[in-house]
Amino acid sequence: MQAVLNEVTIELVQGDITDLEVDAIVNAANSQLILGSGVAGAIRSKGGPAIQEECLALGFCEVGSAVITGGGNLKARHVIHAVGPRMGEGSESGKLANAVRASLELAERRGLSSIAFPAISTGVFGYPLEGCADVMLRVIIDYTFEDLNSLKRAIVCLYDARAFNIFTAEFRRKLAELDD
């Protein structure tokens, strides 16, 4: 499913984010920038050791922030490491929104035209998929209304059918609200 808003294509796909040919994929990172399991583990496996080495050199990233590394052996040229919240730490929706926005801003500052997000914080960090879909899609849609120079495509790549269906339903709701 996709929509074009202010010359930016927002697209939802189901699959493996590490297989996408985009300028940057987003890693659902932890503050220590250690590539563990889930999306980060797939990035580590397919991208090779160079990405983890760059992360170790960076050392740390605050919750709600993002940093960028090269893409190693991935099809994507870059990995943006966005640190989302852990459920129960407080102010989770604001921290998630900040992590998504920081990723978009980093892509725009670097002159990237395409970015792909996973469902940030929904794995071991325990963020509910429905809430994640609401926050992430709101931030991405709102960002298309800013004065952008490079960003032309934002993808949300969901690993399984359940997540894809939840995000698709939320995307339809948000698009309908725009039409009202």
C-alpha positions in Angstrom: 0.0 0.0 0.0 1.3 3.5 -0.8 0.3 7.1 -1.0 2.0 10.2 -2.4 1.9 13.2 -0.1 3.6 16.4 -1.2 5.8 14.6 -3.6 7.0 12.0 -1.0 5.9 8.4 -1.5 5.0 6.6 1.7 4.8 2.9 1.2 4.0 -0.1 3.4 5.6 -3.4 2.5 5.9 -6.8 4.1 9.3 -8.5 4.0 12.9 -8.3 5.2 14.2 -4.7 5.5 17.7 -5.8 4.8 16.7 -6.8 1.3 15.5 -3.3 0.3 17.3 -1.1 -2.2 17.1 2.2 -0.5 19.6 4.9 0.6 19.2 4.0 4.2 17.4 1.4 6.4 16.6 2.2 10.0 17.8 -0.1 12.7 15.7 -0.4 15.8 18.7 0.2 18.0 19.6 0.2 21.7 21.5 3.1 23.3 24.8 1.1 23.4 24.5 0.6 19.6 25.1 -3.2 20.0 23.6 -5.1 17.1 21.7 -7.8 19.0 18.6 -9.7 17.8 15.6 -8.9 15.6 16.2 -6.2 12.9 19.6 -5.4 14.4 20.7 -9.1 14.2 19.6 -9.3 10.6 21.6 -6.1 9.8 24.6 -7.6 11.6 24.3 -10.9 9.7 23.8 -9.5 6.2 25.8 -6.2 6.6 28.9 -7.7 8.0 31.2 -6.5 10.9 31.9 -3.0 9.5 28.5 -1.7 10.7 29.1 -2.9 14.3 32.6 -1.5 14.2 31.2 1.9 13.3 28.6 1.7 16.0 31.3 0.9 18.6 33.2 3.9 17.5 30.1 6.1 17.9 29.6 4.5 21.3 26.2 5.7 22.5 22.9 7.2 21.3 20.2 8.7 23.5 16.7 7.2 23.5 14.7 9.3 20.9 17.7 10.1 18.8 19.5 8.6 15.8 23.0 8.2 14.4 24.1 7.0 10.9 26.7 4.5 9.8 27.6 2.9 6.5 25.6 0.0 5.1 28.4 -2.5 5.0 27.4 -5.4 2.7 23.7 -4.4 2.6 22.0 -3.1 -0.5 21.3 0.1 1.5 24.2 2.6 1.5 23.6 3.6 5.1 22.0 2.4 8.3 20.3 4.9 10.6 20.3 3.6 14.1 17.2 5.0 15.9 16.8 4.3 19.6 13.2 3.8 20.5 11.8 3.5 24.0 11.4 0.4 26.2 7.8 0.0 27.4 7.5 1.0 31.0 10.2 3.6 31.0 7.8 6.5 30.6 6.9 9.0 27.8 7.2 6.2 25.3 5.1 7.7 22.5 7.1 11.0 22.6 10.4 9.1 22.6 9.3 6.9 19.7 8.1 10.0 17.7 11.5 11.7 18.4 13.4 8.6 17.1 11.4 8.5 13.9 11.7 12.3 13.4 15.5 12.2 14.1 15.9 9.4 11.5 14.0 11.5 8.9 15.9 14.6 9.7 19.2 12.7 9.5 18.3 11.3 6.1 17.3 14.8 4.8 20.5 16.4 6.2 22.6 13.7 4.4 20.7 14.3 1.1 19.2 10.8 1.0 16.1 10.3 -1.1 14.8 7.0 0.3 14.6 5.5 3.8 13.0 2.3 5.2 11.8 1.8 8.7 11.0 -1.3 10.7 8.3 -1.2 13.5 10.6 0.5 16.0 10.6 -0.8 19.6 8.0 -3.5 19.0 10.4 -6.4 19.5 12.2 -7.0 22.7 11.4 -3.4 23.8 7.7 -4.4 24.0 6.0 -1.5 22.3 2.5 -2.5 21.1 2.2 -2.6 17.3 -1.0 -0.6 17.2 0.6 2.3 19.2 3.7 2.1 17.1 1.7 2.3 13.8 -0.1 5.4 15.1 3.0 7.2 16.2 5.3 6.3 13.3 2.8 6.9 10.6 1.8 10.3 12.1 5.4 11.4 12.3 6.2 10.3 8.7 3.0 11.9 7.3 3.6 15.1 9.2 7.2 15.2 7.9 6.1 15.2 4.3 4.5 18.6 4.9 7.9 20.2 5.7 10.2 21.9 3.3 12.1 18.9 2.0 15.0 18.9 -0.4 16.0 15.3 -0.9 13.6 12.8 0.7 11.2 11.3 -1.9 10.4 7.9 -0.5 9.7 6.6 3.0 8.9 2.9 3.4 7.7 1.1 6.5 8.8 -2.5 6.2 6.9 -5.0 8.3 8.3 -8.5 8.9 5.0 -10.4 9.2 1.4 -10.3 8.1 0.0 -9.3 11.5 2.2 -6.2 11.7 1.6 -5.3 8.0 -2.2 -5.5 8.5 -2.1 -3.4 11.7 0.0 -0.7 9.9 -2.1 -0.9 6.8 -5.3 -0.3 8.8 -3.8 2.7 10.6 -2.4 4.1 7.4 -5.9 4.0 5.8 -7.3 5.8 8.9 -4.7 8.5 8.7 -5.2 9.0 4.9 -8.9 9.3 5.4 -8.4 11.9 8.1 -6.3 14.0 5.6 -9.2 13.9 3.2 -11.7 15.3 5.8 
